[in-house]
Amino acid sequence: MLLGYARTSTSDQVAGLEAQERDLTAQGCERLWKEQTSAVGARKGLEKAISFARAGDCLVVTKICRLARSVANLVEIIERLEKKGVTLRILSMGIDTGTPTGRLMLNLLASISQFEREVMLERQREGVAKAKAEGKYKGRAPTARAKSDQILELDRQGLSREGIASQLGIGVASVYRVLKTARMAA
């Protein structure tokens, strides 16, 4: 059975999700899981698709970036699928892990992708070091500290730490850090 998985990072990307759904349906996918969530967040649709898949099935995605957030994540997903006897097909790359050539190509492309990422990070580190040496590097602006007043107000209103983080779009650890700093200052 062909199983389709479609994902966009935000709810604003309706056209992208519809295009993926169209392409997966055209490929003959009998079941389709779609979601609008960041690749770094929980991907419940992907988990449901993998859980549903049975030996002999094929999980189909339009692009590799819709499935995995990194090479390590891709390898982990492929291993999970292989343990279940499920193959993976990536439409944009013409890759199907149900064939020896498809597995070889995916491994090669994953290795090249990892190499590109490492080279990019190396260049980034060099650029940051140069900017620091020239006194131009300021670092990332702290997001949670800029929202300290809002955090403290929501805390006074009795909102949970998780609720504050969710409402302000910051991490729970950041909420705890701001509250701890405020308590120590008081």
N, C-alpha and C positions, 0 to 999 in steps of 0.2 A: 504494500500500500504506500502511496506517496503522501507524505505529511508535510504541510507547508508551515513555515514560521516567518512572520513579518514583524518588524519592529522599527519604530521611529523614536528619537530621543525625547521629543516634546509633543504635546497635544496640538501645537500649531502646525505640525507637519502632516496635515490630513492628506494632501495630494500624494505625498511620498508613500504613505501607508496604503492608499488606494491603488497606486501603481504597483506596489509589491503584491498586493492581493490579486490584482488583475493578472500579473505575470505568473504567479503561483497557480492560479486557477487554470490559466492557459496551458500550463505544464501537466495538468491532470491531477493536481493534489486533491485528494478526497476529503481530507480534514485540514483545517487551517486554524492556527493559533496566531493571534495578532495582539500587539500591545504597544503602548506609548509610554516608554520609560527609559531612563538613562541606562546605558550599558553597565555603569558602575553600580546601579541600584539593583534591587531584587527584580528578577525577570521571571515572574510567575508563569507567564505564557510559555516560555521556553521550558521551564521545569515541567509543566503539564504535558507539553509535546514529547519530551524525552520520557516521561513516566508512561505515557500512552503507547509509545513505540514498541513494536514487537519484532522478533527475529524475522528478517526478510523485508522489513519496511525500509523506506528511504526518506530521510529528513531533507527537505528542499528549502534553500534560502536564495534570495536574489543576489546578495552580495555578502562577502565575508564579514564586513564591518557591521552588518545587521545581526550577526550571530555572536561574534567574539570580540572582547575588548583588548585582547593581547594574544601573542603567540602562545603563551603559557595557558591562557584560558581556552584557546582553540584546541590545543593538545588535550586538555582535560575533557572538553566536550566530546571530542572524537573518541577518546578512550572510553568514556561512558557509553557512547553509541555502539562502539565495537563490542563491548562486553555484552550488550543486548543483541548483537547480530544485526545492527542497523547501520546502513551506509549514509553518507552525506553527499548531497549534490549542491554545488554553488553555481548558479546560472551564469553570472557575469564572467566567470572564469572558465566555464565549460569543464568543470572538475566534478568527477563522480568517484568517491572512494570505494565504490563497488568494483572497480577495475584496478589492476596493479599500476597502470600508468597514472590513473587518477590519484592514487595514494602517493606515488612518487612525486607528481607535480605539486600536490598540496604540501608535502614535506619540503620541497625545494622552495616554493613560494613563502612558506612560513619562515624558513631560514633566512631568505632574502629580506623579508619584512623585519625580522628581528635585527638583522645587520643594519638596515636603514635606520631603525629606531635608535640603535646604539650610536651610530655615527651622528645622528641628529642631536642626541643628548650630549655627546662629546663636544660638538660645535657650540651648543647652548652653554655648557660649562665654560668653554673658552671665552665666549662672548661676555658672560657674567663676570669672569675674572678680569677681563680687560676693562669693562665698565667700572668695576670696583676700584681698580688701580687708577682710573681716571677720575674717580669720585663722582661718577654719574649714576651708579647703581643704588637705588633706594630700597629695593626689595618690594615684595607684594604688600599692598596696603592691608592692614588688619581689618577684616570685615566685622567680626563680632564686637571688637572694642568700639567701633563706630556706632554700634547699636546698644551700648551699655545702658543708656537711659531707658530705652524701650524694654530691655531685658529686666531691669530692676522694677519698672512699672508693672509689667506683666506678672512678675513674681509677687509683687504686693497685692495684685488682684487674685492671687491664689492659683494661677495657671501652673500646671506641672512643668518640669524641666523639659520633657519631651514635647509638650504642647508649645512651649515658648520657642524651642528650636524649630519646630515645624512651621509655626506662624511667621517667624522671621527669616526662615530659609538658611539657618546656620546649624552647625553640629551641636549635639547635646553636650559634648565635652566643653565646647566654647561657652555654653550657658553656665555650666558649673564653674568654669574658670572665672568668668565675670562676677558671678555671685560670691565666690570665695574671695576674690580681690576686694569686693565691696565690703564684705564682713571684716576682713583684716584691716581695712582703712577706718572702719567705724569704731 
